[in-house]
Amino acid sequence: MMKNIITRVLPWIAFGLFGIYLVGNNFSAKLSMIDDHEVAMFLGSDGKINISEIPSIIMSTEVGKWGVDNRYRPAYYSLRVIETALWRNDARLWYLFRYLILVVSMVLGWQILRRYFPQLISYLFIFYVMTVPFWPDILTRLGPSEIYALPGLLLFIYGLVTGKFWMISIGYITCVGGKENFLILFPFLLTWAIYQRKKLTKSRVIILALMSGFTMFILSGILIATGKNGVDFYLNDISYSKRLLVTLQSIPMIIDSRHLLIPLLLFGTLSIFLDKKYFLLGMAILLSALSQYVFYNNKLPTNSRYDFPALLLFPVFDLLVVKMMIEKAKEFKWGKYFNTTCFIGLSLFMVMFVWRRGYILIHQSATRNMTDSIEFDNNLKVAERMAKEYPETVIVFVSTHFVDFEPIVSVSRYLSAMKVKNTMMIHYTRETMLDNTLGLELEERMSASMNGEDADDILFGRFVPISELTQPCYSLTFHGAVPLPQCPAIAKF
């Protein structure tokens, strides 16, 4: 009985403390300039969302633009709007919930691993994979959809392993509806359904049909939008045949960079002698990882959230190879000694890796998130106070870089939510020698808003043409831009 209690309680204690160690600084952060401005926009000037407003707010996002926007994430925006209704603009609650997501995800990962490995190895593997460089971008921001996909993916896998259909369903909908790169889960869902076809009840068949329809709805919306636009959300060439070819040509480089040569040789050799399930599982892991290279135009690793889940799958593949070695060794008298030696060596490797790499990237990112968001909040409050004190004064957003596109939209949304009524304008100076495709588009949109040439751009709906500047004014400057001579600066972003 005591052993069962320890097995159930200890992971929550261990990963709960580990989570605080990783992202504890987040609890002191504020809402930030990037991504979080959606929270202010959803809340509006009354600072809340009524239950009756939730559907219309969700539909005001890309969810209501099927076949138009290059991205389509109904689960992500549904969860984000519901969170906004619950947490409002209290950053502590937002980050507390993400901490809980992290802890639940680590416990789920541990529960999956311990079915095939000793508990100690399962703990160490979780600590080991948390050193991967993409975690800071997921764990120390409020915007990334990967924070929902993380528990969703683990729920899906745990459901497959244990046969719990409700976990499969929730995990699948969260992932596929949260980020388009998780459409790769559809073949796994179909494979599971075919394998379980004799055990499927009528209700499960209906739910599987609905999930399949959900998948096709998202996929067709993306294909229609990207087909019209010719590029993906990041303005990259949408040709997946070209992407696939480049990825296939890059396989030797991927093998070298991910240190896969020896694991692949062992995998190929052991697959000949072991049950075919190991080969199928290994190929599923490798093909899933390669699919992410195709999806992200062969630009992995980026050391950011885009590396999830691809760069997590490679250590999982390595662990599978270790399992295959152990299974083969059981056929020999010395198998148990090999088993022990293998686990000791694996433990030492993971401990030394964690010791050498540590979690400094997450700590630094959480600390930077805290300081930057507090600074942003302070500057925002100064701008709010001055604007409300002088409501007849025009607020001019001064920028010289296209990367200020989102910050300008963000600050305008925050000020609008703060009930600032002042007239707003943009003064943008074009960058010279700019050849970035996305940069050129964003620059064009800012210039059009400045000149009043695109009244239909809803992101700049609060702004009027700079040519109408005749009143007293203040400047809000971005990334070191110089304020207008006639408009004193009141805040810098």
N, C-alpha and C positions, 0 to 999 in steps of 0.2 A: 504493500500500500504506500509506504514511504517513497519507494522508487517511482511509483506512478505520480505522486504529488510533485516530486522533484522534476520529473520529465515534463509535467504540465506547467509548473510555475517558474522553474529556473530560466527557461528561454525568455519569458516575458521580463523577468528581472534583469537578466544579462543584457538583452538587446534594448531594454528600456534605458538602462544606464549608458550603454554604448551610444544610443541615439542622442542623449543629452550631451555626451562628450563630443559627438560629431557636430551637432547643429545648435548647441545651447545658445550661441550668440544671436540666433534668429529671433529669440523671444524678446529681444530688446529693439528689434528693427521696426521701421514704419513702412507704410505703403510706399513703393518706390516709383520712379519716373517711368520705367519701362514696363510694359504689360499691365501694371496695376491700375492704370488710368481707366481701364475698362470697368473696374469696380466703381469708380466715381461716376462714370457714365451710366452704369446700370442703376445705381442708387438715385441719381438725380438730385435736385436741390432739396428734396425733403429728407434725404439720407436714409431711405428705407425702401423695401420692395414688399408689396402686399402679395399674398398668395395668388390673387386673381391676375396680377401683373406678370407673373412668371412666364406663361406661354407667349405673350406678346413680346417680352424682352428677348426670350430665346429666338423667336422668329425674326427679330431685328438684326441678329448676327448673320453669319454665313449660312446658318441653318435655314434661313428663309431665302437663300439664293442658290438653290439647287440648279446645277448646270450652268451657273454664271461664274461663281468664284472657283479658283483652281484648287481650293481646299474645301473639304466638307467633313466637319467633325461634330455631329449632333450630340454625341455622348459628352464630349468635352464641354461644349457650351451649356448643355443642360446642367451638368454638375457645377460648372463655374457660376451660373446664375443662381442655382439653389444655394451654393455656398455664400454668395453675396447676400442673399436674403437672410441667411442665418447669422453670418459673422459681421455683416455690414462693413464699416471701415475700420474695424478693430484689428489691427495687424497681428496682435498677440494671438487672437483666436485663429486667424488664418494660419499662422506658423505652428500653433499648437496642433492643429488638425494635420498638417503635413508631417509633423513629428510622429503623430500616431500612425499615419500611413506608413512611414518608414519602419516603425517598430513592427507593425503588423506584417509588412512585407518581409522583413528579416526573419520573423518567426515562421511565416509560411515557407520561406526558402529552406529554413532549418528542418521543418517538418517533412519536406519533400526529400531532402538529402538523407535524413536519418533512417529512412526506409531502406536505404541501400548501403549506408556507411555507418561506422561507429559515431556516437553522438559527438565525441571530441573532434573528429574530422569534420563533421557537419558544422560545428561552431567555428572552427578555424577557417573553413572555406568561406563562410559568410564574412568573417573579418578580412580575409584575403581579397575577395572581390570588391570590397568597399574601398580598396586603394586605387581602383581604376579611375583615371583622370576625368571621366565625364560626370561623375557624381556631383561635384560642386555646382554645375550649371543646372542640375535638376533639383537639388536639395536646398539651395539658398536663394531661390526665387519663387514667386507665386504664380507666374504665368505658364511655365512649360506644361504641356499636356502629358509629358512622360511621367509626371508624378501620379497621375491616375492610371496610366498604362502599367506602371510597375506592379502594384497589387493586383491589377486586372490580369496581367500575364501569369503571375504566380497562382492566382485563383484558378485560372484556366488549366494550368499544368497540374495543380494539386487535384482538381476535379477529374482530370483524365486519369491520374494515378490511382485515386480512391474510388472512382465511379460515382462521384457526387455531382449529379446533373445540374443542380442549382448553382454550384460553383463554376461549372463549365459555362453556363449561360451568362451569368453576371460578368465573369472574367472576359468572355468573348465580346459581349456587347460593349463593355468599357474600353477594350483595346481597339476593336475595329471602328467603333464610333468616336474614338478619341484621337487617333492618329492614323493616317492612311497607310503608313508603312507596315501596319499590323494586319493589313488585308491578307498577308501571307499565312495567317492562322486558318483561313477558310479551308484549305486542303486538309489540315489536321482535323478540323471539325467533321468534314465529310468522311475521312478515313475512320474516325472513331464511330460515327453513325453507322457506317457499313459494317464495321466489326461487331457492333452491338445490335445489329438490325433485328435479331431474334428476340432480344430482350426489351426492345423499345415499346413503351405504352403509347396509346393514341395521343395522350396529352404531350408526350415528349416529341412525337412525330410532328405535331402542330407547332410546337415551340421551335424545333429544328427548321421547319419550313419558314417560320417567321424570321429566324436569324439569317437564313439563306437569302430571303427577300431583302432584309435589312442590308446585307452585304452587297447585293446586286444594286440596290438603290444608291448606296454610297459610291460604289465603283462606277456606275453609269453616269452619275452626276459629275464625278471627277473627269471621266473620259470625255464627256460632252464639253465641259468647260475648257479643258486643256486642248481638245481638238479644235475649238474655236480660236483659242489664243495662241496655240502653237508652242507654248512654253509652260513650265510648271510654276508653282507659286513663287519660286526664287528666280524666275525668268531664265531658267536653263532650258536647253533644247529638250523637248519632251520625247524624242525618239528613243524608245526603250530597246530597239534592236541595236542601235549604236552603243547605248550604255552597256548592254549585255556583251557585245563584242569587246569593248574596252575592259570590262571586268574579267572576261575570260583570258584576255591577253595579260592581265595584271595578276593572274593567279600565282605565278612564281614569286612575284614581289610580295603578295599577301602571305604566302607560305613562309617566306624569309622573315618578314616583319613581325609575324605572329608566332614565330618559332615552332612551326607546325611540321617540319620535315620528319623528325623522329616519331612524334605521335601518329602521323599519317602512315608511316611504314609499319608501326606496330598495329595500328588499326586494320590495315589491309591484310597483314599476316594472320592476326588473331581471328578476323572475320571468317577465315576459311575453316577454322576448327570449332567455332562457337555457334550457338543458336543464332539464326538469322535476325532475331529481334535486335541484337546489338548492332549489326550492320545497318539495319533500317533506321535505328535511332541515331546512329552516328551520321548517316547521310542526311537525315532530316535536320540535324543540328548544323551541319556544314552548308547545306543548301539554303537554310534560313539565313545564315550569316551572309552568304554571297548575295542573297536577294536584297539585303540592305545596302550592299555596295552598288548594286544596279539602281536601287531607288534613289540613293544620294549621289548618283552620277560619279561613282568611284572616287569620292573625295574623303573617304574615311581613312584613318581616324582624324577627327577634328578636335579631339579633347573637349568636346561639348556634348550637349544632350543628344545630338544626332548620332552619336556612337552607340546609343542604347536602342535595341539590345544586342547589336552585332558583336561588340567587343566583350560582352558578357558571355556570349556563346562559345568563344574559343577556350576559356578556362573550363567551361562545362564539358566541352569535347575532351580536353585533357583528362578530366576526372573520369569520364566514361572509359577512356583507354586504360586508366589504372584499374578500374573495375573489371575490365576484360582480362587484364593480366592476372588478377587475383582469381577470377573464375577459371581460367585455364590452369593455373597452378594447383587448384584443388584436385586435379587428376593425378597428382604425384604425391609421394610420401612426404616430401619436404614442403608441401603446399602451405601448411599452417605457419611454418617458419618464414616462408616468403611473404605470406600475408602480414605477419607481424612486422617484418623488416620494411615492407612496402609502406605500411601505415606510419611507422616511425619516421622513415625518410620523408614521406609526404608532409607530416606534421612539422618536421624541422624546416623543410623548405618554406612552408607557408609562414611559420613564425619568423624566420629570417627575412622573408620578403616584406612582411608587415613591419618588422623592426627597421629595415633599411628605408622603405618608402614612407611608411607612416600615413597619417591623414592630414598632413600640413596643408594640402590644397583645399580641402573642405574647410579647415579652420580659418585659413586666410580668406576664403570666399565668404564665409559666414560673417567674419569680422568686417570685411569690406562692405558687405551688404548692410550691416548694422550702421556703420559710420556714414556711408553714402546716403542711405535712406533717411537718416536723421537730419543730415545736412540738407537734403532735398526738402524735407518737411519744414525745416526752419525757413528756408528761402521762400517756399510757397506761402507760408504764413505772413512773411514780410510783404510779399506781393499782394496778398489778399488785404492786409491792413491798409496799405497805401492806396490800393484801388478803391476800397470802400470809403476811405477818408476823402478821396477826391474822385467821385463818381463821374464827373464830367471830363476827366482826363482820359486820353486815348492810351491804350497799352500796345506798344509796338514790340513784336517778337523779332529780334535781330539775329540773323544767322548767316554764316559764310560756308557751311558744310552740309552736304546732302544728308549726312547721318543725323542731322537735327530734325529730320522729318517726324519721327515718332515722338521725340521730346517736345516738339512744338504742339503736336496734337494732344499729348499727355497733359501739359501744363494748362492748355486751354480748357480741357475737360475738367481738370481739378478745380480751376477757378470758376467755371460755370456751376459745378456742383456746390461750390462755396457761396453761391448767389452773387457773384461778382457780375455787375451789369455793364461795366465799361465797354466801350467800343474797342475791338481788337483788330490789329493789322499785322501783316508780315512784311519785313524788309529783308529780302534774301539777295545776296550777292553770289552770282554763279561762280563755280570753281573753274579754273583754267585747266586745260589738258585732261579733263575728266573723260575716261573711256570705259567706265564701269556701266554695264547695261542697266542694272538695277538703280545705280546712282543717277544715271541720266533721266530715268523715268521719274524718280522721286524729285529731282531737281526741277523737272518740267512742271510737276504738279505744284510745287511750292511757288515757282515763278508765276504760274497761271493764277494761283490764289492771290498773290501779291498784286497782280495787275487786274484782277477781277475778270479773268477770261474764262473761268470754269465755275459757275455758280452751282453746278450740280455735284461738285465734290463734297460729299457729306462730311468728310473728315475735317474740312476747313469751313464748315458752315457758320462758325462764329466770326469769321474774318471778313472785313470789307477792304476794297482796294486802297493801297497806300497813297494813291493820287488824291484821296479825299482828306488827307491829313492837314487840317487847318487849326485844330484845337491844341491846347496844351497837352503834352504827352510825356510818358515814361517809357524807358526801354527795359525789356527783359532780354538779356544776352545769353547766347548759347555757345559753349565750347570756345570761350575766349574772344568772341566777336566784340568789336568796338561799338559802344552805344551811339545812336544818332546824336549829332551835336546839339540839336534842339530838344532832345528827349533824355533827361538824366536817367542813369541806370538805377533801378531799385532792387534788382536781384539778378544773380548769375546762376545759370544751370549748365 
